Amino acid sequence: MSEEEKIFLAQQEEEQKAKKVPKKAEQAADLLDETQQRAAAAYEAYREAERQLEGAYKEQEQQAEKVYKEAIEQARKACEESIAQARKIYGESVDRGLRTRDEAERKAREARNETVERTWAVFTKARK
């Protein structure tokens, strides 16, 4: 083998060794890239979970607000119904009181008229 052939073979060996090093570096870079991609996907999944959690909190808050408003509305209606019923009972009581008073006044007037008539009858008899 000539000196030139030896140099040529040595150069080829060096080139092959140089190619092996980049393959390992490429593999490491590929592994790093894959790890970064998985980390980015995990982070995106985390952010999506945060958005879903925020949405769930907002939905729960809206449901609580709806229940609160319904309870307030029910309380308002119950209050209005109680007031209407109390006014009705009050009105009926006033009507009964007025009827009782009217009846008592009528009876008192009748008793007065009878007494006045008897008094005049006695008076007129006494004058004769």
C-alpha positions in Angstrom: 0.0 0.0 0.0 1.4 3.3 -0.9 1.7 6.3 1.2 -1.1 8.0 -0.6 -3.5 5.1 -0.1 -2.7 5.1 3.6 -3.5 8.8 3.8 -6.6 8.3 1.8 -7.8 5.4 4.1 -6.9 7.5 7.2 -8.9 10.4 5.9 -11.9 8.1 5.2 -11.7 6.7 8.8 -11.6 10.3 10.1 -14.6 11.2 8.0 -16.5 8.2 9.3 -15.6 9.0 12.9 -16.7 12.6 12.3 -20.0 11.3 10.9 -20.6 9.1 14.0 -20.2 12.1 16.4 -22.8 14.1 14.6 -25.2 11.1 14.6 -24.9 11.0 18.4 -25.3 14.7 18.6 -28.3 14.5 16.3 -29.8 11.8 18.5 -29.2 13.9 21.6 -30.7 16.9 19.8 -33.7 14.8 18.6 -34.2 13.6 22.2 -34.0 17.2 23.5 -36.4 18.3 20.8 -38.8 15.5 21.6 -38.6 16.4 25.3 -39.3 20.0 24.6 -42.3 19.1 22.4 -43.7 16.9 25.2 -43.1 19.7 27.7 -44.8 22.2 25.4 -47.8 19.7 25.0 -48.0 19.2 28.7 -47.9 22.9 29.3 -50.6 23.5 26.8 -52.7 20.7 28.4 -52.1 22.4 31.8 -53.3 25.8 30.3 -56.4 24.1 28.8 -57.2 22.5 32.2 -56.8 25.9 33.8 -59.3 27.4 31.2 -61.7 24.6 31.8 -61.4 25.0 35.6 -62.1 28.8 35.2 -65.1 28.0 33.0 -66.4 25.5 35.6 -66.0 28.2 38.4 -67.8 30.8 36.3 -70.6 28.3 35.5 -70.9 27.4 39.2 -71.0 31.1 40.1 -73.7 31.7 37.5 -75.7 28.8 38.9 -75.4 30.2 42.4 -76.5 33.6 41.2 -79.5 32.0 39.5 -80.5 30.1 42.7 -80.0 33.3 44.7 -82.3 35.3 42.4 -84.9 32.5 42.4 -84.9 32.5 46.2 -85.2 36.3 46.3 -88.1 36.1 43.9 -89.8 33.4 45.9 -89.4 35.4 49.1 -90.8 38.5 47.4 -93.9 36.6 46.1 -94.5 35.0 49.5 -94.3 38.4 51.1 -96.7 39.9 48.6 -99.1 37.0 49.1 -98.9 37.4 52.9 -99.5 41.2 52.6 -102.5 40.6 50.3 -103.9 38.0 52.6 -103.4 40.3 55.6 -105.1 43.1 53.8 -108.0 40.9 52.9 -108.4 39.7 56.5 -108.1 43.3 57.7 -110.7 44.4 55.2 -113.1 41.6 56.3 -112.5 42.5 59.9 -113.2 46.2 59.2 -116.4 45.2 57.3 -117.5 43.0 60.2 -116.8 45.8 62.7 -118.8 48.3 60.6 -121.7 45.9 60.3 -121.6 45.2 64.0 -121.6 48.9 64.7 -124.4 49.6 62.3 -126.5 46.8 63.8 -125.8 48.2 67.3 -126.7 51.7 66.3 -129.9 50.4 64.6 -130.9 48.5 67.8 -130.0 51.5 70.0 -132.1 53.8 67.7 -135.0 51.4 67.9 -134.7 51.2 71.7 -134.5 55.0 71.9 -137.5 55.5 69.6 -139.5 53.0 71.7 -138.5 54.8 74.9 -139.4 58.2 73.4 -142.7 56.9 72.2 -143.5 55.4 75.7 -142.3 58.5 77.4 -144.6 60.7 75.2 -147.4 58.2 75.7 -147.0 58.4 79.4 -146.7 62.2 79.3 -149.8 62.6 77.1 -151.8 60.4 79.4 -150.7 62.3 82.4 -151.9 65.6 80.8 -155.4 64.5 80.2 
